[in-house]
Amino acid sequence: MILFRYLASEMLKTVFAVTLTLLVIIMSGRFVKYLGQVASGDFAPEVLFWVMMYRLPNFLEVVLPLGLFIGILLSYGRLYVDSEMTVMSACGMSRRRLLSYTLIPAFFTAGIVAYISLVVTPSGIQAYVELLAESRSEIGVKAAVEGRFRLDRGSGRVTYIEKADRDDQTMQGVFIAQPEPIVDGGRPLISVVTASQGRFEIDRKSGQRYLVLDDGVRYVGESGFMDYQVTSFARLDQLIRDSEVKTYRQELDGKDTLDLWGSTELEDIAAIQWRISLGLLVPIAAVIAVSLSKTDHRRGRYGKMFPAFMIYMVYLVCLNAIRDAIAKGDWPVFPGMWIVHAAFLLLGLILLYRDSMLRHWWLSWRRRRD
Protein backbone atom coordinates (compact mmCIF):
# COMPACT_ATOMS: atom_id res chain seq x y z
CA MET A 1 0.00 0.00 0.00
CA ILE A 2 2.92 2.36 0.60
CA LEU A 3 4.06 2.00 -3.01
CA PHE A 4 0.51 2.44 -4.26
CA ARG A 5 0.00 5.64 -2.27
CA TYR A 6 3.34 6.98 -3.45
CA LEU A 7 2.71 6.20 -7.13
CA ALA A 8 -0.89 7.48 -6.97
CA SER A 9 0.14 10.74 -5.29
CA GLU A 10 2.93 11.37 -7.80
CA MET A 11 0.63 10.60 -10.72
CA LEU A 12 -2.43 12.54 -9.49
CA LYS A 13 -0.40 15.66 -8.65
CA THR A 14 0.97 15.73 -12.17
CA VAL A 15 -2.46 14.95 -13.67
CA PHE A 16 -4.02 17.83 -11.76
CA ALA A 17 -1.33 20.29 -12.86
CA VAL A 18 -1.48 19.21 -16.53
CA THR A 19 -5.29 19.17 -16.63
CA LEU A 20 -5.52 22.62 -15.06
CA THR A 21 -2.96 24.01 -17.51
CA LEU A 22 -4.74 22.56 -20.55
CA LEU A 23 -8.11 23.73 -19.27
CA VAL A 24 -6.86 27.28 -18.75
CA ILE A 25 -5.41 27.35 -22.28
CA ILE A 26 -8.64 26.10 -23.87
CA MET A 27 -10.89 28.33 -21.76
CA SER A 28 -8.72 31.36 -22.51
CA GLY A 29 -9.02 30.80 -26.24
CA ARG A 30 -12.77 30.30 -25.98
CA PHE A 31 -13.08 33.38 -23.75
CA VAL A 32 -11.38 35.52 -26.41
CA LYS A 33 -13.82 34.17 -29.01
CA TYR A 34 -16.83 34.96 -26.82
CA LEU A 35 -15.49 38.45 -26.12
CA GLY A 36 -15.43 39.02 -29.88
CA GLN A 37 -19.05 37.89 -30.11
CA VAL A 38 -20.00 40.25 -27.28
CA ALA A 39 -18.19 43.12 -29.03
CA SER A 40 -20.05 42.40 -32.26
CA GLY A 41 -23.38 42.32 -30.39
CA ASP A 42 -24.20 38.62 -30.70
CA PHE A 43 -25.13 38.40 -27.02
CA ALA A 44 -25.05 40.57 -23.89
CA PRO A 45 -21.95 40.84 -21.68
CA GLU A 46 -24.02 39.80 -18.64
CA VAL A 47 -24.32 36.19 -19.86
CA LEU A 48 -20.63 35.71 -20.68
CA PHE A 49 -19.80 34.15 -17.31
CA TRP A 50 -22.66 31.64 -17.54
CA VAL A 51 -21.78 30.78 -21.13
CA MET A 52 -18.28 29.83 -19.98
CA MET A 53 -19.61 27.81 -17.03
CA TYR A 54 -22.09 25.87 -19.17
CA ARG A 55 -19.35 24.97 -21.67
CA LEU A 56 -16.85 23.97 -18.97
CA PRO A 57 -18.01 20.30 -18.65
CA ASN A 58 -17.76 19.88 -22.43
CA PHE A 59 -14.12 20.97 -22.32
CA LEU A 60 -13.33 18.99 -19.16
CA GLU A 61 -14.53 15.65 -20.56
CA VAL A 62 -11.91 15.92 -23.33
CA VAL A 63 -9.11 17.54 -21.32
CA LEU A 64 -9.22 15.19 -18.31
CA PRO A 65 -8.32 11.98 -20.24
CA LEU A 66 -5.48 13.81 -21.98
CA GLY A 67 -4.31 15.20 -18.64
CA LEU A 68 -4.22 11.70 -17.16
CA PHE A 69 -2.32 10.37 -20.17
CA ILE A 70 0.34 13.10 -20.03
CA GLY A 71 0.45 12.95 -16.22
CA ILE A 72 1.33 9.24 -16.24
CA LEU A 73 4.05 9.80 -18.83
CA LEU A 74 5.63 12.68 -16.91
CA SER A 75 5.40 11.22 -13.38
CA TYR A 76 6.54 7.71 -14.30
CA GLY A 77 9.17 9.11 -16.64
CA ARG A 78 10.69 11.03 -13.73
CA LEU A 79 10.71 7.87 -11.60
CA TYR A 80 12.54 6.00 -14.36
CA VAL A 81 15.09 8.78 -14.88
CA ASP A 82 15.75 9.03 -11.11
CA SER A 83 16.17 5.22 -10.99
CA GLU A 84 13.27 4.88 -8.52
CA MET A 85 11.50 2.47 -10.83
CA THR A 86 14.69 0.41 -11.04
CA VAL A 87 14.75 0.12 -7.26
CA MET A 88 11.06 -0.81 -7.19
CA SER A 89 11.64 -3.47 -9.84
CA ALA A 90 14.52 -4.91 -7.81
CA CYS A 91 12.16 -5.13 -4.83
CA GLY A 92 9.57 -7.10 -6.82
CA MET A 93 7.55 -4.43 -8.63
CA SER A 94 6.52 -6.11 -11.89
CA ARG A 95 4.98 -4.44 -14.94
CA ARG A 96 1.68 -6.12 -14.17
CA ARG A 97 1.68 -4.80 -10.62
CA LEU A 98 2.59 -1.31 -11.82
CA LEU A 99 -0.29 -1.47 -14.29
CA SER A 100 -2.75 -2.57 -11.60
CA TYR A 101 -1.66 0.29 -9.32
CA THR A 102 -2.12 2.73 -12.20
CA LEU A 103 -5.55 1.46 -13.25
CA ILE A 104 -7.09 2.10 -9.81
CA PRO A 105 -6.93 5.94 -10.10
CA ALA A 106 -7.49 5.59 -13.86
CA PHE A 107 -10.83 3.83 -13.32
CA PHE A 108 -11.77 6.48 -10.76
CA THR A 109 -10.99 9.16 -13.35
CA ALA A 110 -12.94 7.20 -15.98
CA GLY A 111 -15.98 7.26 -13.70
CA ILE A 112 -15.72 11.04 -13.40
CA VAL A 113 -15.36 11.46 -17.16
CA ALA A 114 -18.29 9.09 -17.82
CA TYR A 115 -20.53 11.01 -15.39
CA ILE A 116 -19.58 14.31 -17.01
CA SER A 117 -20.14 13.05 -20.57
CA LEU A 118 -23.37 11.16 -19.83
CA VAL A 119 -25.07 13.57 -17.41
CA VAL A 120 -23.38 16.94 -16.89
CA THR A 121 -22.35 17.88 -20.44
CA PRO A 122 -25.79 17.34 -22.07
CA SER A 123 -27.43 19.51 -19.41
CA GLY A 124 -24.74 22.17 -19.79
CA ILE A 125 -24.99 22.32 -23.60
CA GLN A 126 -28.79 22.49 -23.45
CA ALA A 127 -28.61 25.33 -20.91
CA TYR A 128 -25.96 27.04 -23.06
CA VAL A 129 -28.15 26.93 -26.18
CA GLU A 130 -31.23 28.13 -24.29
CA LEU A 131 -29.24 30.94 -22.68
CA LEU A 132 -27.95 32.20 -26.03
CA ALA A 133 -31.41 31.95 -27.60
CA GLU A 134 -32.96 33.89 -24.72
CA SER A 135 -30.15 36.44 -24.76
CA ARG A 136 -30.49 37.06 -28.49
CA SER A 137 -34.26 37.41 -28.25
CA GLU A 138 -34.15 39.85 -25.33
CA ILE A 139 -30.84 41.56 -25.84
CA GLY A 140 -32.29 44.63 -27.56
CA VAL A 141 -30.24 47.78 -27.23
CA LYS A 142 -27.85 46.14 -24.73
CA ALA A 143 -25.88 44.66 -27.62
CA ALA A 144 -25.98 47.73 -29.80
CA VAL A 145 -22.52 48.88 -30.88
CA GLU A 146 -22.28 52.64 -31.35
CA GLY A 147 -20.42 54.22 -34.25
CA ARG A 148 -19.59 50.92 -35.94
CA PHE A 149 -20.92 49.13 -39.00
CA ARG A 150 -22.08 45.60 -38.23
CA LEU A 151 -22.50 42.90 -40.88
CA ASP A 152 -24.85 39.94 -40.45
CA ARG A 153 -23.28 37.29 -42.70
CA GLY A 154 -26.43 35.17 -42.74
CA SER A 155 -28.78 37.81 -44.16
CA GLY A 156 -26.24 40.28 -45.58
CA ARG A 157 -27.73 43.07 -43.46
CA VAL A 158 -25.50 46.02 -42.56
CA THR A 159 -26.48 48.19 -39.59
CA TYR A 160 -25.08 51.36 -38.10
CA ILE A 161 -26.17 53.12 -34.90
CA GLU A 162 -24.99 56.62 -34.15
CA LYS A 163 -25.92 56.57 -30.47
CA ALA A 164 -27.61 54.11 -28.09
CA ASP A 165 -29.29 54.99 -24.79
CA ARG A 166 -29.28 51.79 -22.73
CA ASP A 167 -31.31 53.36 -19.94
CA ASP A 168 -34.24 54.26 -22.18
CA GLN A 169 -33.58 51.31 -24.51
CA THR A 170 -33.62 53.60 -27.55
CA MET A 171 -31.27 54.27 -30.48
CA GLN A 172 -30.62 57.45 -32.46
CA GLY A 173 -29.35 57.79 -36.00
CA VAL A 174 -30.17 54.27 -37.29
CA PHE A 175 -28.95 53.08 -40.72
CA ILE A 176 -29.88 49.66 -42.18
CA ALA A 177 -28.96 48.27 -45.62
CA GLN A 178 -29.92 44.77 -46.72
CA PRO A 179 -30.61 42.86 -49.97
CA GLU A 180 -34.24 42.28 -50.88
CA PRO A 181 -35.51 38.77 -51.83
CA ILE A 182 -35.44 38.17 -55.60
CA VAL A 183 -38.95 37.41 -56.88
CA ASP A 184 -39.61 35.65 -60.24
CA GLY A 185 -36.18 36.28 -61.68
CA GLY A 186 -36.29 39.99 -60.94
CA ARG A 187 -33.38 42.31 -60.38
CA PRO A 188 -31.32 42.12 -57.17
CA LEU A 189 -32.60 45.07 -55.15
CA ILE A 190 -31.16 46.68 -52.06
CA SER A 191 -33.21 48.24 -49.27
CA VAL A 192 -31.73 51.17 -47.35
CA VAL A 193 -33.51 52.55 -44.29
CA THR A 194 -32.55 55.62 -42.27
CA ALA A 195 -34.39 56.70 -39.14
CA SER A 196 -33.92 59.30 -36.47
CA GLN A 197 -34.84 56.92 -33.66
CA GLY A 198 -35.35 53.20 -33.06
CA ARG A 199 -36.08 50.61 -30.35
CA PHE A 200 -36.82 46.90 -29.94
CA GLU A 201 -40.26 45.61 -29.03
CA ILE A 202 -41.52 42.07 -28.41
CA ASP A 203 -45.03 41.06 -29.48
CA ARG A 204 -46.78 39.65 -26.43
CA LYS A 205 -48.96 37.27 -28.46
CA SER A 206 -46.37 35.74 -30.79
CA GLY A 207 -43.23 36.42 -28.74
CA GLN A 208 -41.47 37.65 -31.89
CA ARG A 209 -39.02 40.54 -31.72
CA TYR A 210 -39.45 43.68 -33.86
CA LEU A 211 -37.23 46.64 -34.62
CA VAL A 212 -39.41 49.74 -34.45
CA LEU A 213 -38.09 52.80 -36.32
CA ASP A 214 -39.52 56.32 -36.08
CA ASP A 215 -39.34 59.27 -38.51
CA GLY A 216 -37.33 57.83 -41.35
CA VAL A 217 -37.04 57.13 -45.07
CA ARG A 218 -36.83 53.78 -46.93
CA TYR A 219 -35.09 53.46 -50.31
CA VAL A 220 -35.46 50.35 -52.49
CA GLY A 221 -33.63 49.96 -55.80
CA GLU A 222 -30.56 48.73 -57.64
CA SER A 223 -27.23 50.46 -57.80
CA GLY A 224 -26.74 52.29 -61.11
CA PHE A 225 -30.46 52.70 -61.87
CA MET A 226 -32.68 55.71 -61.26
CA ASP A 227 -35.98 53.92 -60.53
CA TYR A 228 -35.73 53.96 -56.73
CA GLN A 229 -38.76 53.59 -54.51
CA VAL A 230 -38.66 56.23 -51.80
CA THR A 231 -41.03 55.92 -48.83
CA SER A 232 -41.20 58.25 -45.84
CA PHE A 233 -42.64 56.82 -42.64
CA ALA A 234 -43.52 57.88 -39.14
CA ARG A 235 -43.23 54.31 -37.82
CA LEU A 236 -41.78 51.16 -39.40
CA ASP A 237 -41.82 47.72 -37.78
CA GLN A 238 -39.30 45.14 -39.00
CA LEU A 239 -39.39 41.51 -37.86
CA ILE A 240 -36.04 40.37 -36.46
CA ARG A 241 -35.25 36.80 -37.48
CA ASP A 242 -32.60 35.65 -35.03
CA SER A 243 -30.01 33.27 -36.44
CA GLU A 244 -30.06 29.70 -35.22
CA VAL A 245 -27.68 29.30 -32.29
CA LYS A 246 -27.74 25.51 -32.19
CA THR A 247 -25.44 23.54 -34.46
CA TYR A 248 -25.80 19.92 -35.52
CA ARG A 249 -23.36 18.65 -32.90
CA GLN A 250 -24.80 20.83 -30.16
CA GLU A 251 -28.30 19.56 -30.89
CA LEU A 252 -27.14 15.96 -30.47
CA ASP A 253 -24.82 16.61 -27.52
CA GLY A 254 -27.59 18.52 -25.75
CA LYS A 255 -30.01 15.57 -25.80
CA ASP A 256 -30.59 13.61 -22.63
CA THR A 257 -28.69 10.33 -22.46
CA LEU A 258 -31.85 8.32 -21.70
CA ASP A 259 -33.48 9.70 -24.86
CA LEU A 260 -30.46 8.69 -26.93
CA TRP A 261 -30.34 5.22 -25.38
CA GLY A 262 -33.73 4.16 -26.74
CA SER A 263 -33.36 5.84 -30.11
CA THR A 264 -32.86 3.97 -33.39
CA GLU A 265 -31.55 7.01 -35.30
CA LEU A 266 -27.97 6.62 -36.47
CA GLU A 267 -27.01 10.09 -35.24
CA ASP A 268 -28.29 9.29 -31.74
CA ILE A 269 -26.52 5.93 -31.67
CA ALA A 270 -23.27 7.59 -32.70
CA ALA A 271 -23.72 10.22 -29.98
CA ILE A 272 -24.32 7.67 -27.19
CA GLN A 273 -21.34 5.59 -28.31
CA TRP A 274 -19.20 8.73 -28.23
CA ARG A 275 -20.26 9.54 -24.66
CA ILE A 276 -19.47 6.03 -23.48
CA SER A 277 -16.20 6.04 -25.43
CA LEU A 278 -14.90 9.04 -23.49
CA GLY A 279 -15.06 6.95 -20.31
CA LEU A 280 -13.49 3.89 -21.96
CA LEU A 281 -10.74 6.07 -23.37
CA VAL A 282 -9.27 6.75 -19.91
CA PRO A 283 -8.13 3.25 -18.77
CA ILE A 284 -6.99 2.30 -22.27
CA ALA A 285 -4.95 5.49 -22.53
CA ALA A 286 -3.51 4.67 -19.09
CA VAL A 287 -2.33 1.27 -20.37
CA ILE A 288 -0.63 2.93 -23.36
CA ALA A 289 0.94 5.58 -21.11
CA VAL A 290 2.38 2.98 -18.71
CA SER A 291 3.85 1.04 -21.62
CA LEU A 292 5.49 4.18 -23.09
CA SER A 293 6.64 5.75 -19.82
CA LYS A 294 9.71 3.51 -19.50
CA THR A 295 12.81 5.54 -20.27
CA ASP A 296 16.41 6.04 -19.11
CA HIS A 297 18.91 8.80 -18.36
CA ARG A 298 20.01 9.11 -21.96
CA ARG A 299 16.55 9.68 -23.42
CA GLY A 300 15.18 11.62 -20.43
CA ARG A 301 11.61 11.84 -19.16
CA TYR A 302 10.43 13.58 -22.35
CA GLY A 303 11.99 11.11 -24.76
CA LYS A 304 8.75 9.33 -25.63
CA MET A 305 6.36 12.24 -25.26
CA PHE A 306 6.03 12.92 -28.99
CA PRO A 307 5.26 9.34 -30.14
CA ALA A 308 2.95 8.84 -27.15
CA PHE A 309 1.09 12.06 -27.94
CA MET A 310 0.76 11.05 -31.60
CA ILE A 311 -0.71 7.66 -30.61
CA TYR A 312 -3.24 9.41 -28.37
CA MET A 313 -4.21 11.86 -31.13
CA VAL A 314 -4.65 9.03 -33.63
CA TYR A 315 -6.83 7.24 -31.05
CA LEU A 316 -9.04 10.31 -30.60
CA VAL A 317 -9.22 11.09 -34.33
CA CYS A 318 -10.24 7.50 -35.11
CA LEU A 319 -13.06 7.68 -32.57
CA ASN A 320 -14.29 10.96 -34.02
CA ALA A 321 -14.09 9.64 -37.59
CA ILE A 322 -16.02 6.48 -36.67
CA ARG A 323 -18.68 8.63 -34.99
CA ASP A 324 -19.23 10.62 -38.20
CA ALA A 325 -19.22 7.42 -40.26
CA ILE A 326 -21.86 5.80 -38.02
CA ALA A 327 -24.04 8.92 -38.19
CA LYS A 328 -23.86 8.89 -42.00
CA GLY A 329 -24.46 5.14 -42.26
CA ASP A 330 -20.99 4.45 -43.68
CA TRP A 331 -19.95 2.28 -40.70
CA PRO A 332 -21.98 -0.45 -38.95
CA VAL A 333 -23.39 0.28 -35.49
CA PHE A 334 -21.65 -2.88 -34.30
CA PRO A 335 -18.70 -3.08 -33.84
CA GLY A 336 -19.00 0.71 -34.05
CA MET A 337 -16.45 2.55 -31.94
CA TRP A 338 -15.71 -0.53 -29.83
CA ILE A 339 -13.34 -1.88 -32.48
CA VAL A 340 -11.15 1.22 -32.06
CA HIS A 341 -10.99 0.68 -28.29
CA ALA A 342 -10.13 -2.99 -28.78
CA ALA A 343 -7.38 -2.17 -31.27
CA PHE A 344 -5.68 0.40 -29.05
CA LEU A 345 -6.07 -1.78 -25.94
CA LEU A 346 -4.28 -4.55 -27.83
CA LEU A 347 -1.61 -2.06 -28.91
CA GLY A 348 -1.10 -0.94 -25.31
CA LEU A 349 -0.75 -4.52 -24.05
CA ILE A 350 1.72 -5.38 -26.82
CA LEU A 351 3.83 -2.31 -25.99
CA LEU A 352 3.64 -3.14 -22.28
CA TYR A 353 4.78 -6.76 -22.57
CA ARG A 354 6.91 -6.54 -25.70
CA ASP A 355 10.17 -7.07 -23.79
CA SER A 356 8.96 -10.25 -22.06
CA MET A 357 7.35 -11.46 -25.29
CA LEU A 358 10.61 -10.97 -27.22
CA ARG A 359 12.61 -12.62 -24.44
CA HIS A 360 10.21 -15.59 -24.40
CA TRP A 361 10.37 -15.88 -28.19
CA TRP A 362 14.20 -15.71 -28.10
CA LEU A 363 14.53 -18.38 -25.42
CA SER A 364 12.09 -20.66 -27.27
CA TRP A 365 14.06 -20.22 -30.47
CA ARG A 366 17.35 -21.00 -28.70
CA ARG A 367 15.89 -24.17 -27.15
CA ARG A 368 14.64 -25.39 -30.51
CA ARG A 369 18.01 -24.62 -32.08
CA ASP A 370 19.95 -26.45 -29.39
C-alpha positions, -999 to 999 in steps of 0.1 A, spaced: 0 0 0 29 24 6 41 20 -30 5 24 -43 0 56 -23 33 70 -34 27 62 -71 -9 75 -70 1 107 -53 29 114 -78 6 106 -107 -24 125 -95 -4 157 -86 10 157 -122 -25 150 -137 -40 178 -118 -13 203 -129 -15 192 -165 -53 192 -166 -55 226 -151 -30 240 -175 -47 226 -206 -81 237 -193 -69 273 -187 -54 274 -223 -86 261 -239 -109 283 -218 -87 314 -225 -90 308 -262 -128 303 -260 -131 334 -237 -114 355 -264 -138 342 -290 -168 350 -268 -155 384 -261 -154 390 -299 -190 379 -301 -200 403 -273 -182 431 -290 -201 424 -323 -234 423 -304 -242 386 -307 -251 384 -270 -250 406 -239 -219 408 -217 -240 398 -186 -243 362 -199 -206 357 -207 -198 342 -173 -227 316 -175 -218 308 -211 -183 298 -200 -196 278 -170 -221 259 -192 -193 250 -217 -169 240 -190 -180 203 -187 -178 199 -224 -141 210 -223 -133 190 -192 -145 156 -206 -119 159 -233 -91 175 -213 -92 152 -183 -83 120 -202 -55 138 -220 -43 152 -186 -42 117 -172 -23 104 -202 3 131 -200 5 130 -162 13 92 -162 41 98 -188 56 127 -169 54 112 -134 65 77 -143 92 91 -166 107 110 -137 107 79 -116 125 60 -144 151 88 -149 157 90 -111 162 52 -110 133 49 -85 115 25 -108 147 4 -110 148 1 -73 111 -8 -72 116 -35 -98 145 -49 -78 122 -51 -48 96 -71 -68 75 -44 -86 65 -61 -119 50 -44 -149 17 -61 -142 17 -48 -106 26 -13 -118 -3 -15 -143 -28 -26 -116 -17 3 -93 -21 27 -122 -56 15 -132 -71 21 -98 -69 59 -101 -75 56 -139 -108 38 -133 -118 65 -108 -110 92 -134 -129 72 -160 -160 73 -137 -157 110 -134 -154 115 -172 -183 91 -178 -205 110 -154 -196 143 -170 -201 131 -206 -234 112 -198 -251 136 -174 -234 169 -169 -223 179 -204 -258 173 -221 -274 195 -194 -247 222 -198 -250 223 -236 -288 225 -234 -286 253 -209 -260 270 -231 -282 269 -262 -312 281 -243 -292 309 -227 -279 322 -260 -314 320 -276 -330 339 -247 -301 364 -248 -305 371 -285 -343 374 -282 -342 399 -253 -308 416 -258 -323 446 -276 -302 478 -272 -279 461 -247 -259 447 -276 -260 477 -298 -225 489 -309 -223 526 -313 -204 542 -342 -196 509 -359 -209 491 -390 -221 456 -382 -225 429 -409 -249 399 -405 -233 373 -427 -264 352 -427 -288 378 -442 -262 403 -456 -277 431 -435 -255 460 -426 -265 482 -396 -251 514 -381 -262 531 -349 -250 566 -342 -259 566 -305 -276 541 -281 -293 550 -248 -293 518 -227 -313 534 -199 -342 543 -222 -336 513 -245 -336 536 -275 -313 543 -305 -306 575 -325 -294 578 -360 -302 543 -373 -290 531 -407 -299 497 -422 -290 483 -456 -299 448 -467 -306 429 -500 -342 423 -509 -355 388 -518 -354 382 -556 -390 374 -569 -396 356 -602 -362 363 -617 -363 400 -609 -334 423 -604 -313 421 -572 -326 451 -552 -312 467 -521 -332 482 -493 -317 512 -474 -335 526 -443 -325 556 -423 -344 567 -391 -339 593 -365 -348 569 -337 -353 532 -331 -361 506 -304 -368 469 -299 -403 456 -290 -415 421 -284 -450 411 -295 -468 396 -264 -490 373 -285 -464 357 -308 -432 364 -287 -415 377 -319 -390 405 -317 -395 437 -339 -372 466 -346 -394 497 -345 -381 528 -363 -395 563 -361 -393 593 -385 -373 578 -414 -370 571 -451 -368 538 -469 -351 535 -503 -355 503 -525 -336 500 -558 -306 487 -576 -272 505 -578 -267 523 -611 -305 527 -619 -327 557 -613 -360 539 -605 -357 540 -567 -388 536 -545 -387 562 -518 -410 559 -488 -412 582 -458 -426 568 -426 -435 579 -391 -432 543 -378 -418 512 -394 -418 477 -378 -393 451 -390 -394 415 -379 -360 404 -365 -353 368 -375 -326 357 -350 -300 333 -364 -301 297 -352 -277 293 -323 -277 255 -322 -254 235 -345 -258 199 -355 -234 186 -329 -248 208 -302 -283 196 -309 -271 160 -305 -248 166 -275 -276 185 -258 -300 156 -258 -306 136 -226 -287 103 -225 -318 83 -217 -335 97 -249 -305 87 -269 -303 52 -254 -337 42 -267 -334 58 -301 -329 40 -334 -315 70 -353 -280 66 -365 -270 101 -352 -283 93 -317 -265 59 -317 -233 76 -327 -237 102 -300 -243 77 -272 -213 56 -283 -192 87 -282 -203 95 -247 -195 60 -235 -162 60 -254 -149 90 -235 -151 70 -203 -135 39 -220 -107 61 -234 -93 67 -199 -81 33 -188 -70 23 -223 -50 55 -225 -35 47 -191 -23 13 -204 -6 29 -234 9 56 -211 24 30 -187 39 10 -216 55 42 -231 66 58 -198 97 35 -195 128 55 -203 164 60 -191 189 88 -184 200 91 -220 166 97 -234 152 116 -204 116 118 -192 104 136 -223 120 111 -248 88 93 -256 64 122 -253 60 129 -290 53 93 -301 29 88 -272 11 121 -279 8 111 -316 -7 77 -306 -32 94 -284 -42 119 -311 -47 90 -336 -68 72 -311 -90 103 -306 -92 111 -343 -102 75 -351 -131 77 -326 -143 110 -340 -141 96 -376 -160 65 -367 -187 86 -350 -192 106 -382 -192 74 -403 -219 58 -380 -240 89 -382 -239 89 -420 -245 51 -423 -210 45 -437 -200 23 -407 -220 -4 -389 -234 3 -355 -217 -29 -343 -187 -31 -338 -190 7 -341 -164 26 -319 -157 -5 -298 -133 -19 -325 -111 12 -321 -110 7 -283 -101 -30 -288 -74 -22 -313 -57 4 -290 -61 -18 -259 -43 -45 -278 -16 -21 -289 -11 -9 -253 -7 -45 -240 17 -54 -268 38 -23 -260 36 -31 -223 48 -68 -226 69 -65 -257 102 -71 -238 90 -102 -221 74 -115 -253 106 -110 -272 126 -126 -244 102 -156 -244 104 -159 -282 142 -157 -281 145 -184 -254 121 -207 -273 141 -202 -305 173 -210 -287 159 -242 -271 146 -254 -305 180 -246 -321 199 -265 -294 
